[in-house]
Each structure stands twice: as structure tokens, then as C-alpha cells.
Amino acid sequence: MLQLSPFDLVVLVYYGPLFAVIGLLNKILTVAPKVPPAISAAIGAFLWVPQALHLFVAGVLSLAARLVVAPVVGLSL
């Protein structure tokens, strides 16, 4: 039987929507008409922005946790 840890659930809740959107966009792009390479690159750059913002939040949370935990467990900053 599959057992999920609380960490697994947090990762699923955090990354699940991002990967759902990526999967949906991939399906849409398979039926989209052909576009010039420059337009394709612009679409790719535009779609990269939500992913980068999503990962930025994870980085900020990680940094905040590190700053809080570091003095407690004796890590150097």
C-alpha cells in the first residue's frame, strides 16, 4: 500500500497545480496551429514567468525557514 508522508502531501499540494497547468498547456499546444519560431519563443518565455514566480515563492520560504532554523540547530548563515 502507498503511504504518503506529510512532506509528500505538501509537495503534492504545492507543485500539483503547476504541473496540472503545464500538462494542460502541453495538450493545448498539440492542437494549436503552427506559428513562426519567434512567436513560439515568445510564448515559451511568457509561459516561463508563472513557473519562475512559483519557484520564487518556494525559494523565499526556504530562505525564511533557514534563517529561523539556523540559530536553533547551530548552522552558520
C-alpha positions in Angstrom: 0.0 0.0 0.0 1.2 3.5 -0.8 2.0 5.6 2.2 2.5 9.4 1.9 4.4 11.4 4.5 3.2 14.9 5.4 6.1 16.2 3.3 4.9 14.3 0.3 1.5 15.9 0.7 2.9 19.4 1.0 4.9 18.8 -2.2 1.8 17.5 -4.0 -0.3 20.4 -2.9 2.4 22.9 -3.8 3.6 21.5 -7.1 0.4 19.8 -8.2 -1.4 22.9 -9.7 1.8 23.9 -11.5 2.2 20.6 -13.2 -1.5 20.4 -14.0 -1.3 23.7 -15.8 1.8 22.6 -17.6 0.1 19.4 -18.7 -3.0 21.3 -19.9 -0.9 23.7 -21.9 1.0 20.8 -23.5 -2.3 19.3 -24.6 -3.5 22.6 -26.0 -0.2 23.1 -27.9 -0.6 19.8 -29.6 -3.7 21.0 -31.4 -2.6 24.7 -31.9 -1.7 25.8 -35.3 2.0 26.2 -36.4 3.5 29.6 -35.6 6.8 31.2 -36.6 9.8 30.3 -34.4 9.9 33.9 -32.9 6.3 33.7 -31.8 6.9 30.2 -30.4 9.9 31.5 -28.4 7.8 34.4 -27.1 5.1 32.1 -26.0 7.7 29.9 -24.2 9.2 33.0 -22.5 5.7 34.1 -21.4 4.8 30.6 -20.0 8.1 30.5 -18.1 7.1 33.5 -16.0 4.4 31.7 -13.9 6.8 28.8 -13.2 9.6 31.2 -12.1 7.2 33.0 -9.8 6.0 29.7 -8.4 9.6 28.6 -7.7 10.5 32.0 -6.3 7.9 31.5 -3.6 9.5 28.2 -2.7 12.9 29.8 -2.5 11.7 32.6 -0.3 10.0 30.1 2.1 13.2 28.0 2.1 15.3 31.1 2.9 13.0 32.2 5.7 13.0 28.7 7.2 16.8 28.6 7.0 17.1 32.0 8.8 14.7 30.8 11.5 16.2 27.3 12.0 19.9 28.1 11.6 20.5 29.7 15.0 18.5 26.9 16.7 20.4 24.0 15.2 23.7 25.7 15.1 24.0 26.2 11.3 26.1 29.1 10.0 24.4 31.6 7.7 
